[in-house]
Amino acid sequence: LTGTVAGILLGYIFRYSSSFRSETPTVAAFDTLVTPYILTLMLVAALLSTLLATWSYLRRKAIDIIRLI
């Protein structure tokens, strides 16, 4: 998620700096419908994968986890 947001920001910064140097007008193009939906789905997928990866640890008692370490 962080990499995607950073890539989007870097892309916008590069585009605006390029248009500023070449003195061409630039209209902000940000899809307010799709982008938040995609970011929300990515966040849900990250949380779900984290939950599935740690599910066996969540079901164990704390003392069992400490014994494994």
PDB file of N, CA, C and O in Angstrom, chain B, residues numbered from 101:
ATOM      1  N   LEU B 101       0.831  -1.197   0.000  1.00  0.00           N
ATOM      2  CA  LEU B 101       0.000   0.000   0.000  1.00  0.00           C
ATOM      3  C   LEU B 101       0.868   1.250   0.000  1.00  0.00           C
ATOM      4  O   LEU B 101       0.593   2.207  -0.724  1.00  0.00           O
ATOM      5  N   THR B 102       1.900   1.237   0.804  1.00  0.00           N
ATOM      6  CA  THR B 102       2.781   2.400   0.866  1.00  0.00           C
ATOM      7  C   THR B 102       3.507   2.605  -0.452  1.00  0.00           C
ATOM      8  O   THR B 102       3.670   3.738  -0.905  1.00  0.00           O
ATOM      9  N   GLY B 103       3.940   1.522  -1.065  1.00  0.00           N
ATOM     10  CA  GLY B 103       4.621   1.629  -2.355  1.00  0.00           C
ATOM     11  C   GLY B 103       3.710   2.150  -3.445  1.00  0.00           C
ATOM     12  O   GLY B 103       4.146   2.919  -4.302  1.00  0.00           O
ATOM     13  N   THR B 104       2.452   1.743  -3.425  1.00  0.00           N
ATOM     14  CA  THR B 104       1.501   2.223  -4.419  1.00  0.00           C
ATOM     15  C   THR B 104       1.247   3.708  -4.257  1.00  0.00           C
ATOM     16  O   THR B 104       1.252   4.454  -5.236  1.00  0.00           O
ATOM     17  N   VAL B 105       1.027   4.136  -3.033  1.00  0.00           N
ATOM     18  CA  VAL B 105       0.790   5.561  -2.777  1.00  0.00           C
ATOM     19  C   VAL B 105       2.029   6.377  -3.132  1.00  0.00           C
ATOM     20  O   VAL B 105       1.918   7.455  -3.716  1.00  0.00           O
ATOM     21  N   ALA B 106       3.209   5.866  -2.781  1.00  0.00           N
ATOM     22  CA  ALA B 106       4.443   6.579  -3.120  1.00  0.00           C
ATOM     23  C   ALA B 106       4.631   6.660  -4.630  1.00  0.00           C
ATOM     24  O   ALA B 106       5.064   7.691  -5.143  1.00  0.00           O
ATOM     25  N   GLY B 107       4.314   5.589  -5.344  1.00  0.00           N
ATOM     26  CA  GLY B 107       4.416   5.605  -6.802  1.00  0.00           C
ATOM     27  C   GLY B 107       3.462   6.597  -7.435  1.00  0.00           C
ATOM     28  O   GLY B 107       3.823   7.292  -8.386  1.00  0.00           O
ATOM     29  N   ILE B 108       2.245   6.666  -6.913  1.00  0.00           N
ATOM     30  CA  ILE B 108       1.269   7.632  -7.428  1.00  0.00           C
ATOM     31  C   ILE B 108       1.763   9.054  -7.196  1.00  0.00           C
ATOM     32  O   ILE B 108       1.703   9.896  -8.092  1.00  0.00           O
ATOM     33  N   LEU B 109       2.251   9.314  -5.990  1.00  0.00           N
ATOM     34  CA  LEU B 109       2.746  10.662  -5.683  1.00  0.00           C
ATOM     35  C   LEU B 109       3.955  11.031  -6.533  1.00  0.00           C
ATOM     36  O   LEU B 109       4.045  12.155  -7.027  1.00  0.00           O
ATOM     37  N   LEU B 110       4.879  10.099  -6.707  1.00  0.00           N
ATOM     38  CA  LEU B 110       6.045  10.381  -7.539  1.00  0.00           C
ATOM     39  C   LEU B 110       5.653  10.618  -8.990  1.00  0.00           C
ATOM     40  O   LEU B 110       6.232  11.475  -9.658  1.00  0.00           O
ATOM     41  N   GLY B 111       4.686   9.873  -9.477  1.00  0.00           N
ATOM     42  CA  GLY B 111       4.208  10.088 -10.842  1.00  0.00           C
ATOM     43  C   GLY B 111       3.608  11.469 -11.025  1.00  0.00           C
ATOM     44  O   GLY B 111       3.892  12.145 -12.013  1.00  0.00           O
ATOM     45  N   TYR B 112       2.784  11.892 -10.084  1.00  0.00           N
ATOM     46  CA  TYR B 112       2.195  13.230 -10.167  1.00  0.00           C
ATOM     47  C   TYR B 112       3.261  14.317 -10.049  1.00  0.00           C
ATOM     48  O   TYR B 112       3.219  15.311 -10.773  1.00  0.00           O
ATOM     49  N   ILE B 113       4.212  14.131  -9.141  1.00  0.00           N
ATOM     50  CA  ILE B 113       5.276  15.128  -8.982  1.00  0.00           C
ATOM     51  C   ILE B 113       6.108  15.230 -10.259  1.00  0.00           C
ATOM     52  O   ILE B 113       6.440  16.330 -10.701  1.00  0.00           O
ATOM     53  N   PHE B 114       6.446  14.077 -10.855  1.00  0.00           N
ATOM     54  CA  PHE B 114       7.221  14.090 -12.091  1.00  0.00           C
ATOM     55  C   PHE B 114       6.451  14.774 -13.213  1.00  0.00           C
ATOM     56  O   PHE B 114       7.016  15.565 -13.967  1.00  0.00           O
ATOM     57  N   ARG B 115       5.179  14.472 -13.321  1.00  0.00           N
ATOM     58  CA  ARG B 115       4.362  15.064 -14.395  1.00  0.00           C
ATOM     59  C   ARG B 115       4.241  16.571 -14.220  1.00  0.00           C
ATOM     60  O   ARG B 115       4.396  17.320 -15.185  1.00  0.00           O
ATOM     61  N   TYR B 116       3.968  17.021 -13.014  1.00  0.00           N
ATOM     62  CA  TYR B 116       3.813  18.463 -12.790  1.00  0.00           C
ATOM     63  C   TYR B 116       5.136  19.204 -12.949  1.00  0.00           C
ATOM     64  O   TYR B 116       5.158  20.323 -13.462  1.00  0.00           O
ATOM     65  N   SER B 117       6.236  18.596 -12.516  1.00  0.00           N
ATOM     66  CA  SER B 117       7.522  19.276 -12.696  1.00  0.00           C
ATOM     67  C   SER B 117       7.905  19.332 -14.171  1.00  0.00           C
ATOM     68  O   SER B 117       8.486  20.319 -14.623  1.00  0.00           O
ATOM     69  N   SER B 118       7.587  18.284 -14.920  1.00  0.00           N
ATOM     70  CA  SER B 118       7.869  18.282 -16.355  1.00  0.00           C
ATOM     71  C   SER B 118       7.038  19.330 -17.081  1.00  0.00           C
ATOM     72  O   SER B 118       7.553  20.041 -17.944  1.00  0.00           O
ATOM     73  N   SER B 119       5.773  19.429 -16.744  1.00  0.00           N
ATOM     74  CA  SER B 119       4.922  20.432 -17.397  1.00  0.00           C
ATOM     75  C   SER B 119       5.291  21.844 -16.958  1.00  0.00           C
ATOM     76  O   SER B 119       5.117  22.794 -17.723  1.00  0.00           O
ATOM     77  N   PHE B 120       5.794  21.992 -15.744  1.00  0.00           N
ATOM     78  CA  PHE B 120       6.223  23.305 -15.277  1.00  0.00           C
ATOM     79  C   PHE B 120       7.467  23.767 -16.037  1.00  0.00           C
ATOM     80  O   PHE B 120       7.587  24.939 -16.394  1.00  0.00           O
ATOM     81  N   ARG B 121       8.394  22.828 -16.280  1.00  0.00           N
ATOM     82  CA  ARG B 121       9.612  23.182 -17.013  1.00  0.00           C
ATOM     83  C   ARG B 121       9.332  23.491 -18.476  1.00  0.00           C
ATOM     84  O   ARG B 121       9.963  24.376 -19.054  1.00  0.00           O
ATOM     85  N   SER B 122       8.396  22.772 -19.079  1.00  0.00           N
ATOM     86  CA  SER B 122       8.093  23.010 -20.491  1.00  0.00           C
ATOM     87  C   SER B 122       6.993  24.046 -20.683  1.00  0.00           C
ATOM     88  O   SER B 122       6.607  24.343 -21.814  1.00  0.00           O
ATOM     89  N   GLU B 123       6.491  24.592 -19.590  1.00  0.00           N
ATOM     90  CA  GLU B 123       5.463  25.638 -19.591  1.00  0.00           C
ATOM     91  C   GLU B 123       4.200  25.222 -20.348  1.00  0.00           C
ATOM     92  O   GLU B 123       3.636  26.003 -21.114  1.00  0.00           O
ATOM     93  N   THR B 124       3.774  23.995 -20.122  1.00  0.00           N
ATOM     94  CA  THR B 124       2.518  23.523 -20.696  1.00  0.00           C
ATOM     95  C   THR B 124       1.488  23.417 -19.582  1.00  0.00           C
ATOM     96  O   THR B 124       1.806  22.985 -18.474  1.00  0.00           O
ATOM     97  N   PRO B 125       0.265  23.807 -19.873  1.00  0.00           N
ATOM     98  CA  PRO B 125      -0.769  23.715 -18.830  1.00  0.00           C
ATOM     99  C   PRO B 125      -1.111  22.255 -18.522  1.00  0.00           C
ATOM    100  O   PRO B 125      -1.150  21.405 -19.412  1.00  0.00           O
ATOM    101  N   THR B 126      -1.351  21.998 -17.271  1.00  0.00           N
ATOM    102  CA  THR B 126      -1.677  20.643 -16.836  1.00  0.00           C
ATOM    103  C   THR B 126      -2.941  20.676 -15.995  1.00  0.00           C
ATOM    104  O   THR B 126      -3.068  21.470 -15.063  1.00  0.00           O
ATOM    105  N   VAL B 127      -3.860  19.811 -16.339  1.00  0.00           N
ATOM    106  CA  VAL B 127      -5.105  19.688 -15.584  1.00  0.00           C
ATOM    107  C   VAL B 127      -4.966  18.490 -14.651  1.00  0.00           C
ATOM    108  O   VAL B 127      -4.549  17.410 -15.071  1.00  0.00           O
ATOM    109  N   ALA B 128      -5.313  18.685 -13.404  1.00  0.00           N
ATOM    110  CA  ALA B 128      -5.224  17.587 -12.439  1.00  0.00           C
ATOM    111  C   ALA B 128      -6.209  16.492 -12.818  1.00  0.00           C
ATOM    112  O   ALA B 128      -7.408  16.740 -12.947  1.00  0.00           O
ATOM    113  N   ALA B 129      -5.703  15.293 -12.994  1.00  0.00           N
ATOM    114  CA  ALA B 129      -6.538  14.156 -13.366  1.00  0.00           C
ATOM    115  C   ALA B 129      -6.461  13.123 -12.253  1.00  0.00           C
ATOM    116  O   ALA B 129      -5.536  12.311 -12.215  1.00  0.00           O
ATOM    117  N   PHE B 130      -7.412  13.153 -11.364  1.00  0.00           N
ATOM    118  CA  PHE B 130      -7.464  12.211 -10.253  1.00  0.00           C
ATOM    119  C   PHE B 130      -8.856  11.613 -10.228  1.00  0.00           C
ATOM    120  O   PHE B 130      -9.841  12.322 -10.024  1.00  0.00           O
ATOM    121  N   ASP B 131      -8.935  10.326 -10.432  1.00  0.00           N
ATOM    122  CA  ASP B 131     -10.224   9.650 -10.454  1.00  0.00           C
ATOM    123  C   ASP B 131     -10.699   9.453  -9.018  1.00  0.00           C
ATOM    124  O   ASP B 131     -10.185   8.601  -8.294  1.00  0.00           O
ATOM    125  N   THR B 132     -11.679  10.245  -8.620  1.00  0.00           N
ATOM    126  CA  THR B 132     -12.143  10.207  -7.231  1.00  0.00           C
ATOM    127  C   THR B 132     -13.058   9.027  -6.942  1.00  0.00           C
ATOM    128  O   THR B 132     -13.402   8.787  -5.785  1.00  0.00           O
ATOM    129  N   LEU B 133     -13.456   8.293  -7.962  1.00  0.00           N
ATOM    130  CA  LEU B 133     -14.324   7.143  -7.738  1.00  0.00           C
ATOM    131  C   LEU B 133     -13.522   5.844  -7.627  1.00  0.00           C
ATOM    132  O   LEU B 133     -13.737   5.052  -6.710  1.00  0.00           O
ATOM    133  N   VAL B 134     -12.615   5.637  -8.549  1.00  0.00           N
ATOM    134  CA  VAL B 134     -11.913   4.356  -8.624  1.00  0.00           C
ATOM    135  C   VAL B 134     -10.734   4.276  -7.654  1.00  0.00           C
ATOM    136  O   VAL B 134     -10.521   3.236  -7.030  1.00  0.00           O
ATOM    137  N   THR B 135      -9.976   5.345  -7.522  1.00  0.00           N
ATOM    138  CA  THR B 135      -8.760   5.305  -6.705  1.00  0.00           C
ATOM    139  C   THR B 135      -9.036   4.977  -5.234  1.00  0.00           C
ATOM    140  O   THR B 135      -8.368   4.100  -4.688  1.00  0.00           O
ATOM    141  N   PRO B 136      -9.985   5.637  -4.570  1.00  0.00           N
ATOM    142  CA  PRO B 136     -10.262   5.237  -3.177  1.00  0.00           C
ATOM    143  C   PRO B 136     -10.765   3.795  -3.061  1.00  0.00           C
ATOM    144  O   PRO B 136     -10.474   3.109  -2.081  1.00  0.00           O
ATOM    145  N   TYR B 137     -11.515   3.343  -4.057  1.00  0.00           N
ATOM    146  CA  TYR B 137     -12.014   1.968  -4.051  1.00  0.00           C
ATOM    147  C   TYR B 137     -10.849   0.978  -4.143  1.00  0.00           C
ATOM    148  O   TYR B 137     -10.820  -0.013  -3.414  1.00  0.00           O
ATOM    149  N   ILE B 138      -9.898   1.242  -5.028  1.00  0.00           N
ATOM    150  CA  ILE B 138      -8.743   0.359  -5.184  1.00  0.00           C
ATOM    151  C   ILE B 138      -7.887   0.368  -3.921  1.00  0.00           C
ATOM    152  O   ILE B 138      -7.433  -0.685  -3.474  1.00  0.00           O
ATOM    153  N   LEU B 139      -7.663   1.549  -3.344  1.00  0.00           N
ATOM    154  CA  LEU B 139      -6.874   1.626  -2.114  1.00  0.00           C
ATOM    155  C   LEU B 139      -7.563   0.903  -0.961  1.00  0.00           C
ATOM    156  O   LEU B 139      -6.899   0.274  -0.137  1.00  0.00           O
ATOM    157  N   THR B 140      -8.897   0.989  -0.899  1.00  0.00           N
ATOM    158  CA  THR B 140      -9.644   0.269   0.133  1.00  0.00           C
ATOM    159  C   THR B 140      -9.516  -1.237  -0.051  1.00  0.00           C
ATOM    160  O   THR B 140      -9.311  -1.967   0.919  1.00  0.00           O
ATOM    161  N   LEU B 141      -9.635  -1.706  -1.289  1.00  0.00           N
ATOM    162  CA  LEU B 141      -9.482  -3.138  -1.547  1.00  0.00           C
ATOM    163  C   LEU B 141      -8.070  -3.622  -1.221  1.00  0.00           C
ATOM    164  O   LEU B 141      -7.897  -4.730  -0.712  1.00  0.00           O
ATOM    165  N   MET B 142      -7.065  -2.804  -1.508  1.00  0.00           N
ATOM    166  CA  MET B 142      -5.691  -3.179  -1.175  1.00  0.00           C
ATOM    167  C   MET B 142      -5.500  -3.264   0.335  1.00  0.00           C
ATOM    168  O   MET B 142      -4.807  -4.156   0.826  1.00  0.00           O
ATOM    169  N   LEU B 143      -6.108  -2.348   1.067  1.00  0.00           N
ATOM    170  CA  LEU B 143      -6.008  -2.365   2.523  1.00  0.00           C
ATOM    171  C   LEU B 143      -6.693  -3.601   3.100  1.00  0.00           C
ATOM    172  O   LEU B 143      -6.155  -4.240   4.004  1.00  0.00           O
ATOM    173  N   VAL B 144      -7.862  -3.939   2.592  1.00  0.00           N
ATOM    174  CA  VAL B 144      -8.581  -5.131   3.057  1.00  0.00           C
ATOM    175  C   VAL B 144      -7.779  -6.389   2.735  1.00  0.00           C
ATOM    176  O   VAL B 144      -7.701  -7.302   3.557  1.00  0.00           O
ATOM    177  N   ALA B 145      -7.183  -6.442   1.542  1.00  0.00           N
ATOM    178  CA  ALA B 145      -6.375  -7.604   1.166  1.00  0.00           C
ATOM    179  C   ALA B 145      -5.153  -7.741   2.068  1.00  0.00           C
ATOM    180  O   ALA B 145      -4.783  -8.854   2.443  1.00  0.00           O
ATOM    181  N   ALA B 146      -4.525  -6.624   2.417  1.00  0.00           N
ATOM    182  CA  ALA B 146      -3.361  -6.671   3.306  1.00  0.00           C
ATOM    183  C   ALA B 146      -3.759  -7.157   4.695  1.00  0.00           C
ATOM    184  O   ALA B 146      -3.054  -7.969   5.294  1.00  0.00           O
ATOM    185  N   LEU B 147      -4.879  -6.667   5.208  1.00  0.00           N
ATOM    186  CA  LEU B 147      -5.339  -7.106   6.528  1.00  0.00           C
ATOM    187  C   LEU B 147      -5.740  -8.573   6.520  1.00  0.00           C
ATOM    188  O   LEU B 147      -5.456  -9.303   7.470  1.00  0.00           O
ATOM    189  N   LEU B 148      -6.397  -9.005   5.452  1.00  0.00           N
ATOM    190  CA  LEU B 148      -6.816 -10.400   5.350  1.00  0.00           C
ATOM    191  C   LEU B 148      -5.611 -11.332   5.262  1.00  0.00           C
ATOM    192  O   LEU B 148      -5.589 -12.376   5.913  1.00  0.00           O
ATOM    193  N   SER B 149      -4.617 -10.968   4.469  1.00  0.00           N
ATOM    194  CA  SER B 149      -3.432 -11.822   4.361  1.00  0.00           C
ATOM    195  C   SER B 149      -2.665 -11.867   5.680  1.00  0.00           C
ATOM    196  O   SER B 149      -2.099 -12.902   6.032  1.00  0.00           O
ATOM    197  N   THR B 150      -2.640 -10.754   6.410  1.00  0.00           N
ATOM    198  CA  THR B 150      -1.992 -10.747   7.723  1.00  0.00           C
ATOM    199  C   THR B 150      -2.740 -11.644   8.695  1.00  0.00           C
ATOM    200  O   THR B 150      -2.129 -12.387   9.464  1.00  0.00           O
ATOM    201  N   LEU B 151      -4.057 -11.572   8.658  1.00  0.00           N
ATOM    202  CA  LEU B 151      -4.863 -12.412   9.541  1.00  0.00           C
ATOM    203  C   LEU B 151      -4.671 -13.889   9.225  1.00  0.00           C
ATOM    204  O   LEU B 151      -4.526 -14.703  10.137  1.00  0.00           O
ATOM    205  N   LEU B 152      -4.670 -14.241   7.949  1.00  0.00           N
ATOM    206  CA  LEU B 152      -4.486 -15.640   7.577  1.00  0.00           C
ATOM    207  C   LEU B 152      -3.088 -16.145   7.931  1.00  0.00           C
ATOM    208  O   LEU B 152      -2.923 -17.305   8.307  1.00  0.00           O
ATOM    209  N   ALA B 153      -2.089 -15.283   7.812  1.00  0.00           N
ATOM    210  CA  ALA B 153      -0.719 -15.701   8.121  1.00  0.00           C
ATOM    211  C   ALA B 153      -0.509 -15.895   9.617  1.00  0.00           C
ATOM    212  O   ALA B 153       0.321 -16.711  10.019  1.00  0.00           O
ATOM    213  N   THR B 154      -1.235 -15.170  10.436  1.00  0.00           N
ATOM    214  CA  THR B 154      -1.033 -15.252  11.888  1.00  0.00           C
ATOM    215  C   THR B 154      -2.161 -15.990  12.600  1.00  0.00           C
ATOM    216  O   THR B 154      -2.227 -15.965  13.829  1.00  0.00           O
ATOM    217  N   TRP B 155      -3.038 -16.637  11.863  1.00  0.00           N
ATOM    218  CA  TRP B 155      -4.199 -17.276  12.474  1.00  0.00           C
ATOM    219  C   TRP B 155      -3.805 -18.360  13.476  1.00  0.00           C
ATOM    220  O   TRP B 155      -4.431 -18.487  14.529  1.00  0.00           O
ATOM    221  N   SER B 156      -2.767 -19.144  13.156  1.00  0.00           N
ATOM    222  CA  SER B 156      -2.371 -20.211  14.086  1.00  0.00           C
ATOM    223  C   SER B 156      -1.823 -19.630  15.387  1.00  0.00           C
ATOM    224  O   SER B 156      -1.993 -20.227  16.451  1.00  0.00           O
ATOM    225  N   TYR B 157      -1.167 -18.475  15.312  1.00  0.00           N
ATOM    226  CA  TYR B 157      -0.659 -17.841  16.531  1.00  0.00           C
ATOM    227  C   TYR B 157      -1.777 -17.190  17.336  1.00  0.00           C
ATOM    228  O   TYR B 157      -1.698 -17.125  18.563  1.00  0.00           O
ATOM    229  N   LEU B 158      -2.803 -16.714  16.671  1.00  0.00           N
ATOM    230  CA  LEU B 158      -3.906 -16.079  17.383  1.00  0.00           C
ATOM    231  C   LEU B 158      -4.714 -17.085  18.196  1.00  0.00           C
ATOM    232  O   LEU B 158      -5.302 -16.727  19.217  1.00  0.00           O
ATOM    233  N   ARG B 159      -4.746 -18.330  17.755  1.00  0.00           N
ATOM    234  CA  ARG B 159      -5.534 -19.344  18.449  1.00  0.00           C
ATOM    235  C   ARG B 159      -4.783 -19.987  19.610  1.00  0.00           C
ATOM    236  O   ARG B 159      -5.403 -20.599  20.480  1.00  0.00           O
ATOM    237  N   ARG B 160      -3.469 -19.858  19.637  1.00  0.00           N
ATOM    238  CA  ARG B 160      -2.687 -20.459  20.715  1.00  0.00           C
ATOM    239  C   ARG B 160      -2.700 -19.577  21.949  1.00  0.00           C
ATOM    240  O   ARG B 160      -2.981 -18.380  21.890  1.00  0.00           O
ATOM    241  N   LYS B 161      -2.393 -20.197  23.043  1.00  0.00           N
ATOM    242  CA  LYS B 161      -2.258 -19.433  24.279  1.00  0.00           C
ATOM    243  C   LYS B 161      -0.893 -18.763  24.298  1.00  0.00           C
ATOM    244  O   LYS B 161       0.038 -19.210  23.629  1.00  0.00           O
ATOM    245  N   ALA B 162      -0.785 -17.718  25.048  1.00  0.00           N
ATOM    246  CA  ALA B 162       0.458 -16.948  25.104  1.00  0.00           C
ATOM    247  C   ALA B 162       1.620 -17.795  25.613  1.00  0.00           C
ATOM    248  O   ALA B 162       2.748 -17.638  25.146  1.00  0.00           O
ATOM    249  N   ILE B 163       1.364 -18.679  26.551  1.00  0.00           N
ATOM    250  CA  ILE B 163       2.443 -19.494  27.117  1.00  0.00           C
ATOM    251  C   ILE B 163       2.998 -20.463  26.077  1.00  0.00           C
ATOM    252  O   ILE B 163       4.196 -20.746  26.079  1.00  0.00           O
ATOM    253  N   ASP B 164       2.152 -20.972  25.195  1.00  0.00           N
ATOM    254  CA  ASP B 164       2.621 -21.865  24.135  1.00  0.00           C
ATOM    255  C   ASP B 164       3.515 -21.125  23.147  1.00  0.00           C
ATOM    256  O   ASP B 164       4.509 -21.674  22.671  1.00  0.00           O
ATOM    257  N   ILE B 165       3.166 -19.893  22.842  1.00  0.00           N
ATOM    258  CA  ILE B 165       3.976 -19.093  21.919  1.00  0.00           C
ATOM    259  C   ILE B 165       5.333 -18.790  22.532  1.00  0.00           C
ATOM    260  O   ILE B 165       6.351 -18.828  21.841  1.00  0.00           O
ATOM    261  N   ILE B 166       5.354 -18.489  23.830  1.00  0.00           N
ATOM    262  CA  ILE B 166       6.620 -18.192  24.507  1.00  0.00           C
ATOM    263  C   ILE B 166       7.507 -19.437  24.545  1.00  0.00           C
ATOM    264  O   ILE B 166       8.726 -19.325  24.415  1.00  0.00           O
ATOM    265  N   ARG B 167       6.921 -20.607  24.718  1.00  0.00           N
ATOM    266  CA  ARG B 167       7.705 -21.844  24.743  1.00  0.00           C
ATOM    267  C   ARG B 167       8.342 -22.134  23.389  1.00  0.00           C
ATOM    268  O   ARG B 167       9.432 -22.701  23.326  1.00  0.00           O
ATOM    269  N   LEU B 168       7.675 -21.751  22.312  1.00  0.00           N
ATOM    270  CA  LEU B 168       8.233 -21.972  20.980  1.00  0.00           C
ATOM    271  C   LEU B 168       9.435 -21.083  20.712  1.00  0.00           C
ATOM    272  O   LEU B 168      10.316 -21.442  19.931  1.00  0.00           O
ATOM    273  N   ILE B 169       9.472 -19.947  21.343  1.00  0.00           N
ATOM    274  CA  ILE B 169      10.573 -18.998  21.121  1.00  0.00           C
ATOM    275  C   ILE B 169      11.707 -19.404  21.977  1.00  0.00           C
ATOM    276  O   ILE B 169      12.753 -18.755  21.964  1.00  0.00           O
TER     277      ILE B 169
END
